[in-house]
Structure formats: C-alpha cells, structure tokens
Amino acid sequence: MGDDPGRLYRLDGVAHIAGVINDEPWRCISSCRRQQGMRLDERYVPYLQMAGLYHLARLNDRWFRLDEPLVSAFIERWRPETHIFHMPFGECTITLQDVAYQLGLPVDGHYVSGCLTDFHLYIEGGRPAWMWFHELLGVLPPENQIQKFAVNCTWFQETFGECPDGTDEETVRRFARAYIMMLLGTQLFADKSGNRIHIRWLPYVARLEQMGGYSWGSAALAWLYRCMCRVTNRHVVKLAGPLQLLQSWIFWRFPSFRPDGYDAFSWPLASRWSGYNPGISNKGPRVQMACLKIDLLQPRDFIWMPYSALDVIQVVHPEVLEPRHTMLWRCVTSLIYFAVVEWHQVDRVLLQFGGVQPPPRPALNIDFLMSKDGRGGDRWFPSHLADWHLHWQERADHILQFDVVADPGPSREFLTWWHQHGKRFLSPRCTWGIHEVFPFRMRPLRGVQTDFLRWTWSPMFLTDVELSGEPESGNVVRSVMLRGWRLPWRRTTTQEGVAGDDVVEEAGGGGLMPEVMSFSQVGVQQE
C-alpha cells in the first residue's frame, strides 16, 4: 500500500543530508537570491501587466531576507523522491496554489521553455544572441561584463537603473525589457552565482505583448523544486530560486515559526514579511533548534487551508481566482522551466485542498531528469523533452477529482501507512545534550496494554513514548518505556500517600540513556 520505505527514502543512502544528519548537525545553507536593484518606474507598469509580472514587481519593493537556519531545517525534510516535505504529522508541499497567492503569478498558460542561446536556429524571426540583445536593449555590454551567455547584474543596474524623463516610448520599452530581464533573473530564476542575468529571456522580451500567455507560476515552482532537490545533497550548500516563496510559505503555513509584528498583509501575500531581517549569528545552533522544533510539530501546528480565511479573501486579486488558473492547483502534471522538469505531486497533499488523504501511490521516479539543466550544448527543449512538455499541454486531463469536506483529514488507511513508513524524528543526537528546559506534557492514558505513540515535549528532545499496563490510580501507569536518550525527567504521581513532583535525576550527572529504559510506576502528568 503506497510507497515502501525503500523507495520513499532511497536517496538517504546516496547523498541526502537526512542520511548523514548526525555527522553534520550544524549544516546551514547559504542563499543566493539578491534584491533587484532597479527602481520600478510607473512607465513600466503597462508592460509588466501585459507580461503577467506586475504583482511580482511590487513584491520586489517589499524585500525581506531569508532565515537560512530555518530554511536549512526544512530542507532536511524535503524529499526529492516525492517533491514533498516529510513532516512529523504527514506530508505537505508548496503547490501552484501557493505560488498564485504568495507571488501573484499566473498559473495557466504556455510552458516557459525553448532554447537558451541559439535563437537564430530554433526561433522564427530570431537573431544571433548578441545581435538580438543590441536590437532589443539598444546597447551591448562590454566584454568584461559578460560571462558566456550571462551579463553581470551590476552592469544592468548601472545601465538601466533610471529611465530618463521625457524619453520616447521606444526607449521606455527598452528599459522595461531590461527591468523584466532583471526581475526574472533575480526574483524568480536566480542561479547560484546570484549576480548574473542570462540572455535566455530575449525571445520573451522581444514579444512583450505575448508574455502574459506563459505560466510563470509553474516555471517558478519547477525551479524552486529543482533548487531544493539539489541542496538536499550534503555536498551542496548554496540555495537559489524564488526563495521569498519558500520562506513566506513556511510563515503562512506554520504559525509557530512566524516572526512577531507582521500581522497586517496585502497583495501578494508574500509582501506580508516586508523588512524581515533575521540575525546572522549562531547559525549552527539555530539550525539544530529549528530541526528540533520541526520534530515537535503536530497536525494542529500546520494550517492546511490558510487562504480560505476571510481577511485573506478580501485582499486577493481576482485574476488569480479565474477558473482556468484555480483548476490547475489540483493538477498532477509536469512543471517545466526550459530543461528543468519537475512533478506537481498534489495527490499526496489533498488536505491542503480540503480533501481526505488516502494512502499515496508510489511516486514517479524522475531522478534521471535531475542532471538535465541545459548544459552540454543548446537544443530545442520542447522537442528534446517532448513527452514532458506534452504532459503540460494536456494538463486539463490530469486534474484531480475529489470531495471537499467540512473537516478534511487523513483517512484511516493513510494513518496506518504513515505509522509504518513515516520518519517522524530527524534531530541529530548531539541536539539532545543541549540543556534547555521545555515542559513535558502527555495525555492521561487509561486501559490495558495500550500502545500510544504521541509527540511529547521533553528537555530538548522529542521522545517516542510507549505506555502499557493497567492504571494503578488516576493517571499512574505501571511502566513507561522511553525510547530516546538520557535527559532529566520530572515525575508526578497521584497515588495515595505518595508525594508528587519528584525529580528523576540524571545518572552520573549526565550522559546518554539506553535506547529503551523503563521507569516503574512513573506518573503521567495530565495536559
């Protein structure tokens, strides 16, 4: 039923960071996204609206920094096998719905693909690359500002940073083209260098009137998926892509990770965190703390349907709610960004759309596509990767049909599958030695031979707790099996004549506990 654990975690034994987390507990990614430094001129607005990128441009003026330790902890939970965050409470992911709400990008439309440089060979009306660059932008960058087929961002900013007053419409159009290339190259599709703009966008800005017909949302999600898949590799630490989407998704979906003081919001929703600037010190310990906090998450700590709230509906731009866009939120299909092909695996996260989650089907294995990034000679990717491009063209045939229920949740079969195959805890062992006190809470348990698996608080470690035996009195059970490691525990009993609030001290003043240890007649404190 569903994925077997060998398939679900097959990359742990290759290079996935989760497979070596005890060896690299402080591993922190570094982000490569930079703010686009060109001012949004009001004269560009008609062209941006025409291109479907106006909301994204407004977001660029509401910049916030990436919380790298927090994102590093989430990356450890990202599974390239399924394009899903494998969380303690189940599975969740960033979908086309999130892209629409967070960035305000169109979802329906043509795939963003073609060729990268040989425009005169593959595109009708195309020109040799640098000749076309000069025709469209009116200037050529000096050789020392060019790296193969990419131009340094600083040159773009210095050359097109300010459109002169009183210029003719053709000059405004050229500046608008440069602005759009910067917007795409830094806000959505930045590479790991973080400081170059590729000329692949020339065929798009050459036809500004047609740019609104492309699915910028699906291309952005494809690139984010690819960048997250790459950085799960223990040997890769630089993360590129639309990182504002990633971080805003975390904040909107996980309230316990939100920064304080960001209650007001507008459109697009990612602008809510404008000005957020997390500290840059103690990144290693903060990664560990975030990992542990994720280990402690319960289903109620994740907002499955944040966009159904009335205050959100009031600010949403009606354009993203057009049926041709909304129906694709529930589509299992390919996501395409030139040579990058990823998979929109929403059949595993029906709870995010108000459905009941059945056991998942085995995920499509597209590992072989991970190495395809356009290097090794240019080509026409709609032909080179024809099957995947065709799948997007037939996207309307792959929309999931399911009942939306008043109280969405996992099915009994899914819970059985998750209990068998889910990896709830990832925190490295060294985390458990950090002495910082959290409250220990557990529900009272009654009955005989009860097997009760529950996420519970302990001092800096999440334990997998089994309780068994008859209650002797109140909430006291005969034995408590703690599968975990050595930490101080507080016991509370409710037996007659027995004082409560006794403390179980660490043996030998510290160190590690055996993997299974029994405390006889330890009381369980009611929540």
ROSE-643704 format. One record per residue (C-alpha): residue in three letters; x, y, z. Coordinates in steps of 0.05 Angstrom, whole numbers, always signed. Each point is the difference from the previous one (the first is absolute). Layout:
N
+-----+--------+--------+--------+
!  aa !     px !     py !     pz !
+-----+--------+--------+--------+
! ala !      X !      Y !      Z !
...
+-----+--------+--------+--------+
# end
This chain:
527
+-----+--------+--------+--------+
!  aa !     px !     py !     pz !
+-----+--------+--------+--------+
! met !     +0 !     +0 !     +0 !
! gly !    +31 !    +65 !    -21 !
! asp !    +75 !    +12 !     -1 !
! asp !    +45 !    -51 !    +32 !
! pro !    +53 !    +32 !    +44 !
! gly !    +55 !    -22 !    -46 !
! arg !    -28 !    +43 !    -56 !
! leu !    -22 !    +56 !    +45 !
! tyr !    +70 !    +10 !    +29 !
! arg !    +43 !    -29 !    -55 !
! leu !    +44 !    +62 !     -4 !
! asp !    +19 !     -2 !    +74 !
! gly !    +54 !    -51 !    -17 !
! val !    +26 !    +42 !    -58 !
! ala !    +11 !    +71 !    +22 !
! his !    -63 !    +27 !    +34 !
! ile !    +17 !    +42 !    +61 !
! ala !    -52 !    -38 !    +41 !
! gly !    +42 !    -63 !     -8 !
! val !    +61 !    +31 !    +34 !
! ile !    -33 !    +49 !    +46 !
! asn !    +38 !    -25 !    +61 !
! asp !    +65 !    +14 !    -35 !
! glu !    -19 !    +71 !    -22 !
! pro !    -49 !    +27 !    +51 !
! trp !    +19 !    +73 !    -11 !
! arg !     -3 !     -1 !    -75 !
! cys !    -31 !    +66 !    -22 !
! ile !    -16 !    +20 !    -72 !
! ser !    +18 !    +68 !    -28 !
! ser !    -49 !    +37 !    -44 !
! cys !    +16 !    +30 !    -67 !
! arg !    -61 !    +43 !    -13 !
! arg !    +15 !    +74 !     -4 !
! gln !    -48 !    +58 !     -3 !
! gln !    -10 !    +29 !    -68 !
! gly !    +31 !    +69 !     +5 !
! met !    -38 !    +35 !    -56 !
! arg !    -55 !    +48 !    +19 !
! leu !    -71 !    -16 !    -23 !
! asp !    -16 !    +58 !    -47 !
! glu !    -75 !    +12 !     -9 !
! arg !    +12 !     +1 !    -75 !
! tyr !    +18 !    -74 !     +3 !
! val !    -66 !    -19 !    +32 !
! pro !    -40 !    -12 !    -65 !
! tyr !    +54 !    -46 !    -25 !
! leu !     +4 !    -38 !    +66 !
! gln !    -75 !     -9 !     +1 !
! met !     +3 !    -23 !    -72 !
! ala !    +53 !    -51 !    +20 !
! gly !    -38 !    -26 !    +61 !
! leu !    +57 !    +23 !    +46 !
! tyr !    -27 !    +64 !    +31 !
! his !    -15 !    -31 !    +68 !
! leu !    +69 !    -31 !     +2 !
! ala !    +31 !    +68 !    -14 !
! arg !    -38 !    +31 !    +58 !
! leu !    +26 !    -56 !    +45 !
! asn !    +71 !    +18 !    -19 !
! asp !     -9 !    +67 !    +35 !
! arg !    -20 !    -38 !    +64 !
! trp !    +64 !    -37 !    +11 !
! phe !    +14 !    -47 !    +58 !
! arg !    +60 !    -43 !    +16 !
! leu !     +1 !    -76 !     +2 !
! asp !     +5 !    -33 !    +68 !
! glu !    +54 !    -49 !    -21 !
! pro !     +1 !    -44 !    +63 !
! leu !    -75 !     -8 !     -3 !
! val !     +0 !    -17 !    -74 !
! ser !    +58 !    -48 !    +11 !
! ala !    -42 !    -39 !    +50 !
! phe !    -58 !     -4 !    -50 !
! ile !    +47 !    -22 !    -55 !
! glu !    +18 !    -61 !    +42 !
! arg !    -74 !    -19 !     -4 !
! trp !     -4 !    +10 !    -76 !
! arg !     -4 !    -66 !    -39 !
! pro !    +22 !     +4 !    -73 !
! glu !    -33 !    -67 !    -10 !
! thr !    -69 !    +30 !    +10 !
! his !    +10 !    +76 !     -1 !
! ile !    -31 !     +1 !    +69 !
! phe !    +19 !    +24 !    +69 !
! his !     +0 !    -63 !    +42 !
! met !    -24 !    +28 !    +67 !
! pro !    -14 !    -34 !    +68 !
! phe !    -75 !     +6 !    -12 !
! gly !     -2 !    -21 !    -73 !
! glu !    +17 !    +30 !    -68 !
! cys !     -7 !    +71 !    -26 !
! thr !    +29 !    +40 !    -57 !
! ile !     +2 !    +65 !    -38 !
! thr !    -52 !     -3 !    -56 !
! leu !    -22 !    +43 !    -58 !
! gln !    -53 !    +28 !    +46 !
! asp !    +54 !    +26 !    +46 !
! val !    +37 !    +31 !    -59 !
! ala !    -63 !    +36 !    -21 !
! tyr !    -16 !    +28 !    +69 !
! gln !    +71 !    +15 !    +23 !
! leu !    +29 !    +30 !    -63 !
! gly !    -62 !    +19 !    -41 !
! leu !    +25 !    -37 !    -61 !
! pro !    -44 !    -30 !    -55 !
! val !     -4 !    -76 !     +1 !
! asp !    -34 !    -18 !    -64 !
! gly !    +35 !    +13 !    -66 !
! his !    +56 !    -25 !    -45 !
! tyr !    +60 !    -34 !    +30 !
! val !    +62 !    +44 !     +9 !
! ser !    +48 !    -36 !    -45 !
! gly !    +35 !     +3 !    -67 !
! cys !    +75 !     +7 !     -9 !
! leu !    +53 !    +37 !    +39 !
! thr !    +46 !    +34 !    -50 !
! asp !     -7 !    -24 !    -72 !
! phe !    -61 !    +43 !    -15 !
! his !    +15 !     +8 !    -74 !
! leu !     -2 !    -76 !     -9 !
! tyr !    -63 !    -17 !    +38 !
! ile !    -45 !    +61 !     +2 !
! glu !    -37 !    +31 !    -59 !
! gly !    +24 !    +71 !     -5 !
! gly !    +57 !    -13 !    +49 !
! arg !    +68 !    +32 !     -6 !
! pro !    +70 !    -19 !    +22 !
! ala !     +1 !    +10 !    +75 !
! trp !    +41 !    +64 !     +8 !
! met !    -28 !    +32 !    -62 !
! trp !    -70 !    -10 !    +28 !
! phe !    +22 !    +27 !    +67 !
! his !    +23 !    +64 !    -33 !
! glu !    -63 !     +8 !    -41 !
! leu !    -46 !    -10 !    +61 !
! leu !    +38 !    +39 !    +52 !
! gly !    +37 !    +51 !    -43 !
! val !    +69 !    -14 !    +29 !
! leu !    +50 !    -56 !     +8 !
! pro !    +36 !    -15 !    +66 !
! pro !    +76 !     +4 !     -1 !
! glu !    +36 !    -67 !     -3 !
! asn !    +23 !     +4 !    +72 !
! gln !    -74 !     +1 !    +21 !
! ile !    -17 !    -63 !    -38 !
! gln !     +9 !    -71 !    +26 !
! lys !    -17 !    -47 !    -58 !
! phe !    -73 !    +16 !    -12 !
! ala !    -15 !    +38 !    +64 !
! val !    +10 !    +74 !    +17 !
! asn !    +20 !    +26 !    +68 !
! cys !    -57 !    +30 !    +41 !
! thr !    +41 !    +61 !    +18 !
! trp !     +5 !    +20 !    -73 !
! phe !    -75 !     -8 !     -9 !
! gln !    -13 !    +44 !    +61 !
! glu !    +49 !    +53 !    -20 !
! thr !    -24 !     +2 !    -72 !
! phe !    -75 !     -6 !    +10 !
! gly !     -9 !    +21 !    +72 !
! glu !    -35 !    +66 !    -17 !
! cys !    -41 !    +13 !    -62 !
! pro !    +11 !    +74 !    -19 !
! asp !    -58 !    +47 !     +3 !
! gly !    -31 !    +21 !    -66 !
! thr !    +26 !    -59 !    -40 !
! asp !    -41 !    -29 !    -58 !
! glu !    -42 !    -63 !     +7 !
! glu !    +51 !    -44 !    -35 !
! thr !    +53 !    +18 !    +52 !
! val !    -50 !    -14 !    +56 !
! arg !    -14 !    -66 !    -33 !
! arg !    +75 !    -17 !     +0 !
! phe !     +6 !    +17 !    +73 !
! ala !    -62 !    -41 !    +16 !
! arg !    +32 !    -59 !    -36 !
! ala !    +63 !     +7 !    +42 !
! tyr !    -42 !     +6 !    +64 !
! ile !    -38 !    -64 !    -17 !
! met !    +64 !    -38 !    -14 !
! met !    +28 !    +23 !    +67 !
! leu !    -66 !    -19 !    +34 !
! leu !     +0 !    -70 !    -29 !
! gly !    +75 !    -10 !    +10 !
! thr !     +1 !    +21 !    +73 !
! gln !    -70 !     -7 !    +29 !
! leu !    -22 !    -67 !    -30 !
! phe !    +56 !    -35 !    -36 !
! ala !    +65 !    +20 !    +32 !
! asp !    +57 !    -49 !     -5 !
! lys !    +51 !    -15 !    +54 !
! ser !    +45 !    +57 !    -22 !
! gly !    -54 !    +49 !    +20 !
! asn !    +31 !    +55 !    -43 !
! arg !    -13 !    -17 !    -73 !
! ile !    -58 !     +7 !    -48 !
! his !     -5 !    -52 !    -55 !
! ile !    -19 !    +21 !    -70 !
! arg !    -50 !    -57 !     -7 !
! trp !    -54 !    +53 !    +12 !
! leu !    +12 !    +36 !    -66 !
! pro !    -54 !    -37 !    -39 !
! tyr !    -50 !    +17 !    +54 !
! val !    +14 !    +74 !     +7 !
! ala !     +2 !     +5 !    -76 !
! arg !    -75 !    -15 !     +2 !
! leu !    -24 !    +37 !    +62 !
! glu !    -72 !     -4 !    -22 !
! gln !     +2 !    -76 !     +2 !
! met !    +36 !     -9 !    +67 !
! gly !    -65 !     -2 !    +39 !
! gly !    -18 !    -65 !    -34 !
! tyr !    +54 !    -39 !    +37 !
! ser !     -6 !    -39 !    +64 !
! trp !    +51 !    +37 !    +42 !
! gly !    -27 !    -32 !    +62 !
! ser !    +14 !    -72 !    -22 !
! ala !    +69 !    +19 !    -25 !
! ala !    +17 !    +33 !    +66 !
! leu !    -23 !    -60 !    +39 !
! ala !    +40 !    -47 !    -45 !
! trp !    +63 !    +41 !    +14 !
! leu !    -13 !     +2 !    +75 !
! tyr !    -11 !    -75 !     +2 !
! arg !    +64 !    -12 !    -39 !
! cys !    +41 !    +47 !    +44 !
! met !    -27 !    -33 !    +64 !
! cys !    +14 !    -70 !    -28 !
! arg !    +71 !    +20 !    -16 !
! val !    +14 !    +30 !    +69 !
! thr !    -24 !    -63 !    +36 !
! asn !    +65 !    -29 !    -24 !
! arg !    +48 !     +4 !    +59 !
! his !    +55 !    +27 !    -46 !
! val !    -42 !    +60 !    -24 !
! val !    -12 !    +60 !    +45 !
! lys !    -20 !    +56 !    -47 !
! leu !    -74 !     +8 !    -10 !
! ala !    -28 !    +41 !    -59 !
! gly !    -69 !    +10 !    -28 !
! pro !    -63 !    +38 !    +22 !
! leu !    +18 !     -2 !    +73 !
! gln !    -51 !    +52 !    +21 !
! leu !    -52 !    -51 !    -20 !
! leu !    +32 !    -54 !    +43 !
! gln !     +7 !    +42 !    +62 !
! ser !    -68 !    +32 !     -5 !
! trp !    -31 !    -68 !     -8 !
! ile !    +33 !    -22 !    +64 !
! phe !    -25 !    +61 !    +38 !
! trp !    -71 !     -5 !    -27 !
! arg !     -7 !    -75 !    +12 !
! phe !    +38 !     -7 !    +66 !
! pro !    -22 !    +55 !    +49 !
! ser !    +50 !    -23 !    +52 !
! phe !    +57 !    +22 !    -46 !
! arg !    -28 !    +68 !    -17 !
! pro !    +37 !    +63 !    +24 !
! asp !    -38 !    +45 !    +46 !
! gly !    -29 !    +66 !    -23 !
! tyr !    -20 !    -19 !    -71 !
! asp !    -75 !     -6 !     +8 !
! ala !    -23 !    +47 !    -56 !
! phe !     +5 !    -23 !    -72 !
! ser !    -18 !    +19 !    -70 !
! trp !     +8 !    -27 !    -70 !
! pro !    +39 !    -41 !    -18 !
! leu !     +0 !    -37 !    +66 !
! ala !    +76 !     -8 !     +3 !
! ser !     +5 !    +75 !     +9 !
! arg !    -24 !    -10 !    +71 !
! trp !    +71 !    -12 !    +23 !
! ser !    +29 !    +64 !    -30 !
! gly !    +61 !    +23 !    +38 !
! tyr !    +10 !    -66 !    +37 !
! asn !    +74 !     -6 !    +15 !
! pro !    +20 !    -60 !    +43 !
! gly !    +66 !     +0 !    +36 !
! ile !    +61 !    -31 !    -31 !
! ser !    +35 !    -26 !    +62 !
! asn !     +0 !    -69 !    +31 !
! lys !    -26 !    -33 !    -63 !
! gly !    +21 !    -70 !    +19 !
! pro !    -36 !     -2 !    +67 !
! arg !    -61 !    +33 !    -32 !
! val !     -3 !    -55 !    -52 !
! gln !     -2 !    -51 !    +56 !
! met !    -53 !    +38 !    +37 !
! ala !    -43 !     +5 !    -62 !
! cys !     +9 !    -74 !    -15 !
! leu !    -23 !    -17 !    +70 !
! lys !    -59 !    +46 !     -5 !
! ile !    -21 !    -34 !    -64 !
! asp !     +6 !    -67 !    +34 !
! leu !    -49 !    +25 !    +52 !
! leu !    -53 !    +21 !    -51 !
! gln !    -70 !    -29 !     +4 !
! pro !    -56 !     +3 !    -51 !
! arg !    -31 !    +60 !    +33 !
! asp !    +65 !    +39 !    -10 !
! phe !     -9 !     +1 !    -75 !
! ile !    -53 !    +43 !    -34 !
! trp !    -27 !    -44 !    -55 !
! met !    -44 !    +53 !    -34 !
! pro !    +27 !    +70 !    +18 !
! tyr !    -30 !    +34 !    -61 !
! ser !    -72 !    -14 !    +19 !
! ala !     +2 !    +51 !    +56 !
! leu !    -45 !    +60 !    -11 !
! asp !    +55 !    +52 !    +10 !
! val !    +41 !    -35 !    -54 !
! ile !    -58 !     -3 !    -49 !
! gln !     -9 !    +75 !     +8 !
! val !    +69 !    +17 !    -27 !
! val !     +7 !    -53 !    -55 !
! his !     +3 !    +26 !    -71 !
! pro !    -58 !    -30 !    -39 !
! glu !    +44 !    -18 !    -58 !
! val !    +32 !    -59 !    +37 !
! leu !    -69 !    -28 !    +15 !
! glu !    -20 !     -9 !    -72 !
! pro !    -22 !    -72 !    -11 !
! arg !    +53 !    -14 !    -52 !
! his !    +52 !    +13 !    +54 !
! thr !    -34 !    -30 !    +61 !
! met !    -15 !    -67 !    -32 !
! leu !    +75 !    -11 !    -12 !
! trp !    +14 !     +5 !    +75 !
! arg !    -26 !    -72 !     +4 !
! cys !    +36 !    -25 !    -62 !
! val !    +52 !    -56 !     +2 !
! thr !    +45 !    +21 !    -57 !
! ser !    +70 !    +18 !    -22 !
! leu !    +29 !    +68 !    +19 !
! ile !    +47 !    +28 !    -53 !
! tyr !    +54 !    +52 !     -2 !
! phe !    +41 !    -10 !    -63 !
! ala !    +40 !    -64 !    +13 !
! val !    -25 !     -5 !    +72 !
! val !    -58 !    -49 !     +8 !
! glu !    -31 !    -13 !    +68 !
! trp !    -65 !    -31 !    +23 !
! his !    -61 !    +31 !    +34 !
! gln !    -17 !    -56 !    +48 !
! val !    -63 !    +29 !    +31 !
! asp !    -35 !    -68 !     +6 !
! arg !    +42 !     -9 !    +64 !
! val !    -26 !    +64 !    +32 !
! leu !    -75 !     +0 !    -10 !
! leu !     -9 !    +29 !    +70 !
! gln !    +28 !    +66 !    -26 !
! phe !    -61 !     +3 !    -46 !
! gly !    -53 !    -23 !    +49 !
! gly !     +1 !    -74 !    -18 !
! val !    +10 !    -65 !    +38 !
! gln !    +70 !    -28 !    -11 !
! pro !     +4 !    -73 !    -21 !
! pro !    +65 !    -40 !     +1 !
! pro !    +46 !    +29 !    -53 !
! arg !    +16 !    -36 !    -64 !
! pro !    +73 !    -14 !    -16 !
! ala !    +32 !    +65 !    -22 !
! leu !    +24 !     +9 !    -71 !
! asn !    +75 !    -12 !     -3 !
! ile !    +30 !    +57 !    -41 !
! asp !    +70 !     -3 !    +30 !
! phe !    +30 !     -4 !    -70 !
! leu !    -27 !    +69 !    -15 !
! met !    +39 !    +32 !    +57 !
! ser !    +63 !     +3 !    -41 !
! lys !    -34 !    +37 !    -58 !
! asp !    +12 !    +74 !     +6 !
! gly !    +15 !    +23 !    -70 !
! arg !    +75 !     -7 !     +3 !
! gly !    +37 !    -40 !    -53 !
! gly !    -25 !    +37 !    -62 !
! asp !    -64 !    +38 !    -14 !
! arg !    -61 !    -34 !    -28 !
! trp !    -75 !    +11 !     -9 !
! phe !    -25 !    -29 !    +65 !
! pro !    -74 !     -8 !    -21 !
! ser !    +26 !    -53 !    -49 !
! his !    +57 !    -27 !    +42 !
! leu !    -46 !    -11 !    +60 !
! ala !    -63 !     -8 !    -41 !
! asp !    -39 !    -48 !    +45 !
! trp !     +5 !    +46 !    +60 !
! his !    -19 !    +62 !    -40 !
! leu !    -59 !    -38 !    -28 !
! his !    -23 !    -19 !    +69 !
! trp !     -4 !    +74 !    +18 !
! gln !    -39 !    +14 !    -64 !
! glu !    -50 !    -53 !    +21 !
! arg !     -3 !    +25 !    +72 !
! ala !    -76 !     +7 !     -1 !
! asp !     -5 !    -76 !     -5 !
! his !    +38 !    -10 !    +65 !
! ile !    -41 !    +41 !    +49 !
! leu !    -17 !    -39 !    +63 !
! gln !    -73 !    -11 !    +17 !
! phe !    -16 !     -8 !    +73 !
! asp !    -51 !    +21 !    +51 !
! val !    +13 !    +62 !    +41 !
! val !    -23 !    -14 !    +71 !
! ala !    -15 !    +45 !    +60 !
! asp !    +53 !    -32 !    +43 !
! pro !    +57 !    -24 !    -45 !
! gly !    +49 !    -50 !    +28 !
! pro !    +39 !    -64 !    -14 !
! ser !    -37 !    -64 !    -12 !
! arg !     +9 !    -60 !    +47 !
! glu !    +39 !    -34 !    -55 !
! phe !    +47 !    +59 !     -6 !
! leu !    +13 !     +0 !    +75 !
! thr !    +17 !    -74 !     -3 !
! trp !    +48 !    +13 !    -57 !
! trp !    +31 !    +59 !    +35 !
! his !    +10 !    -39 !    +65 !
! gln !    +37 !    -53 !    -39 !
! his !    +43 !    +43 !    -46 !
! gly !     +3 !    +71 !    +27 !
! lys !    +65 !    +27 !    +29 !
! arg !    -24 !    +46 !    +55 !
! phe !    +65 !    +20 !    +33 !
! leu !    +63 !    +27 !    -33 !
! ser !    +35 !    +40 !    +55 !
! pro !    +73 !    -22 !     +5 !
! arg !    +21 !    -33 !    +64 !
! cys !    +45 !    +56 !    +22 !
! thr !    -61 !    +45 !     +4 !
! trp !    -26 !    -40 !    +58 !
! gly !    +58 !    +21 !    +44 !
! ile !    -19 !    +74 !     -2 !
! his !    -25 !    +19 !    +69 !
! glu !    -60 !    +43 !    -11 !
! val !    -65 !    -16 !    +34 !
! phe !    -66 !    -10 !    -35 !
! pro !    -64 !    -23 !    +35 !
! phe !    -13 !    -75 !     -3 !
! arg !    -72 !    -13 !    -17 !
! met !    -39 !    -64 !    -11 !
! arg !    -72 !    -18 !     -4 !
! pro !    -28 !    -45 !    +56 !
! leu !     -5 !    -72 !    -23 !
! arg !    -50 !    -52 !    +24 !
! gly !    -10 !    -73 !    -18 !
! val !    +41 !    -63 !     -6 !
! gln !    +58 !    -13 !    -47 !
! thr !     -9 !    +66 !    -37 !
! asp !    +51 !    +17 !    -53 !
! phe !     -1 !    +76 !     -3 !
! leu !    +48 !    +36 !    -46 !
! arg !     -1 !    +75 !    +11 !
! trp !    +43 !    +60 !    -13 !
! thr !    +18 !    +26 !    +69 !
! trp !    +44 !    +54 !    +28 !
! ser !    +63 !    -18 !    +36 !
! pro !    +62 !    +42 !    +17 !
! met !    +28 !    +12 !    -71 !
! phe !    -21 !    -67 !    -27 !
! leu !    -62 !    -30 !    -29 !
! thr !    -11 !    -71 !    +26 !
! asp !    -40 !    -57 !    -29 !
! val !    -39 !    -22 !    +60 !
! glu !    -34 !    -67 !    +12 !
! leu !    -46 !     -7 !    +60 !
! ser !    -25 !    -68 !    +21 !
! gly !    -34 !    -32 !    +60 !
! glu !    -59 !    +13 !    +46 !
! pro !     -9 !    +66 !    +33 !
! glu !    +12 !     -8 !    +74 !
! ser !    -32 !    +66 !    +20 !
! gly !    -21 !    +61 !    -38 !
! asn !    +51 !    +11 !    -55 !
! val !    +54 !    -47 !    +26 !
! val !    +20 !    -58 !    -45 !
! arg !    +41 !    -61 !    +16 !
! ser !    +58 !    +17 !    -45 !
! val !    +22 !    +53 !    -49 !
! met !    +48 !    -20 !    -56 !
! leu !    +40 !    +58 !    -24 !
! arg !    +35 !    -12 !    -66 !
! gly !    +49 !    +56 !     -2 !
! trp !    +61 !    +26 !    +36 !
! arg !    +23 !    +20 !    +69 !
! leu !    -33 !    +64 !    +25 !
! pro !    -30 !    +24 !    +66 !
! trp !    -73 !    -20 !     +9 !
! arg !    -52 !    +25 !    +49 !
! arg !    -49 !    -50 !    +28 !
! thr !    -67 !    +15 !    +31 !
! thr !    -41 !    -54 !    +36 !
! thr !    -71 !     +1 !    +25 !
! gln !     +1 !    -62 !    +44 !
! glu !    -24 !     +7 !    +71 !
! gly !    +56 !    +15 !    +48 !
! val !    +51 !    +13 !    -54 !
! ala !    +28 !    +69 !     -7 !
! gly !     -3 !    +29 !    -69 !
! asp !    +49 !    +43 !    -39 !
! asp !    +60 !    -45 !    +11 !
! val !    +59 !     +9 !    -45 !
! val !    +36 !    -56 !    -35 !
! glu !    +73 !    +22 !     -1 !
! glu !    +49 !    -16 !    -55 !
! ala !    +45 !    -59 !    +18 !
! gly !    +72 !    +20 !     +5 !
! gly !    -16 !    +74 !     -8 !
! gly !    -16 !     -6 !    -74 !
! gly !    +16 !    -42 !    -60 !
! leu !    -45 !    -43 !    -43 !
! met !    -57 !    -45 !    +19 !
! pro !     -7 !    -70 !    -29 !
! glu !    -44 !     -1 !    -61 !
! val !    -56 !    -34 !    +39 !
! met !     -8 !    +14 !    +74 !
! ser !    -57 !    -15 !    +48 !
! phe !    -22 !    +42 !    +59 !
! ser !    -43 !    -41 !    +46 !
! gln !    -64 !    +33 !    +24 !
! val !    +15 !    +66 !    -31 !
! gly !    -59 !    +47 !     -1 !
! val !    -24 !    +33 !    -63 !
! gln !    -17 !    +72 !     +8 !
! gln !    -65 !    +22 !    -31 !
! glu !     +1 !    +56 !    -52 !
+-----+--------+--------+--------+
# end
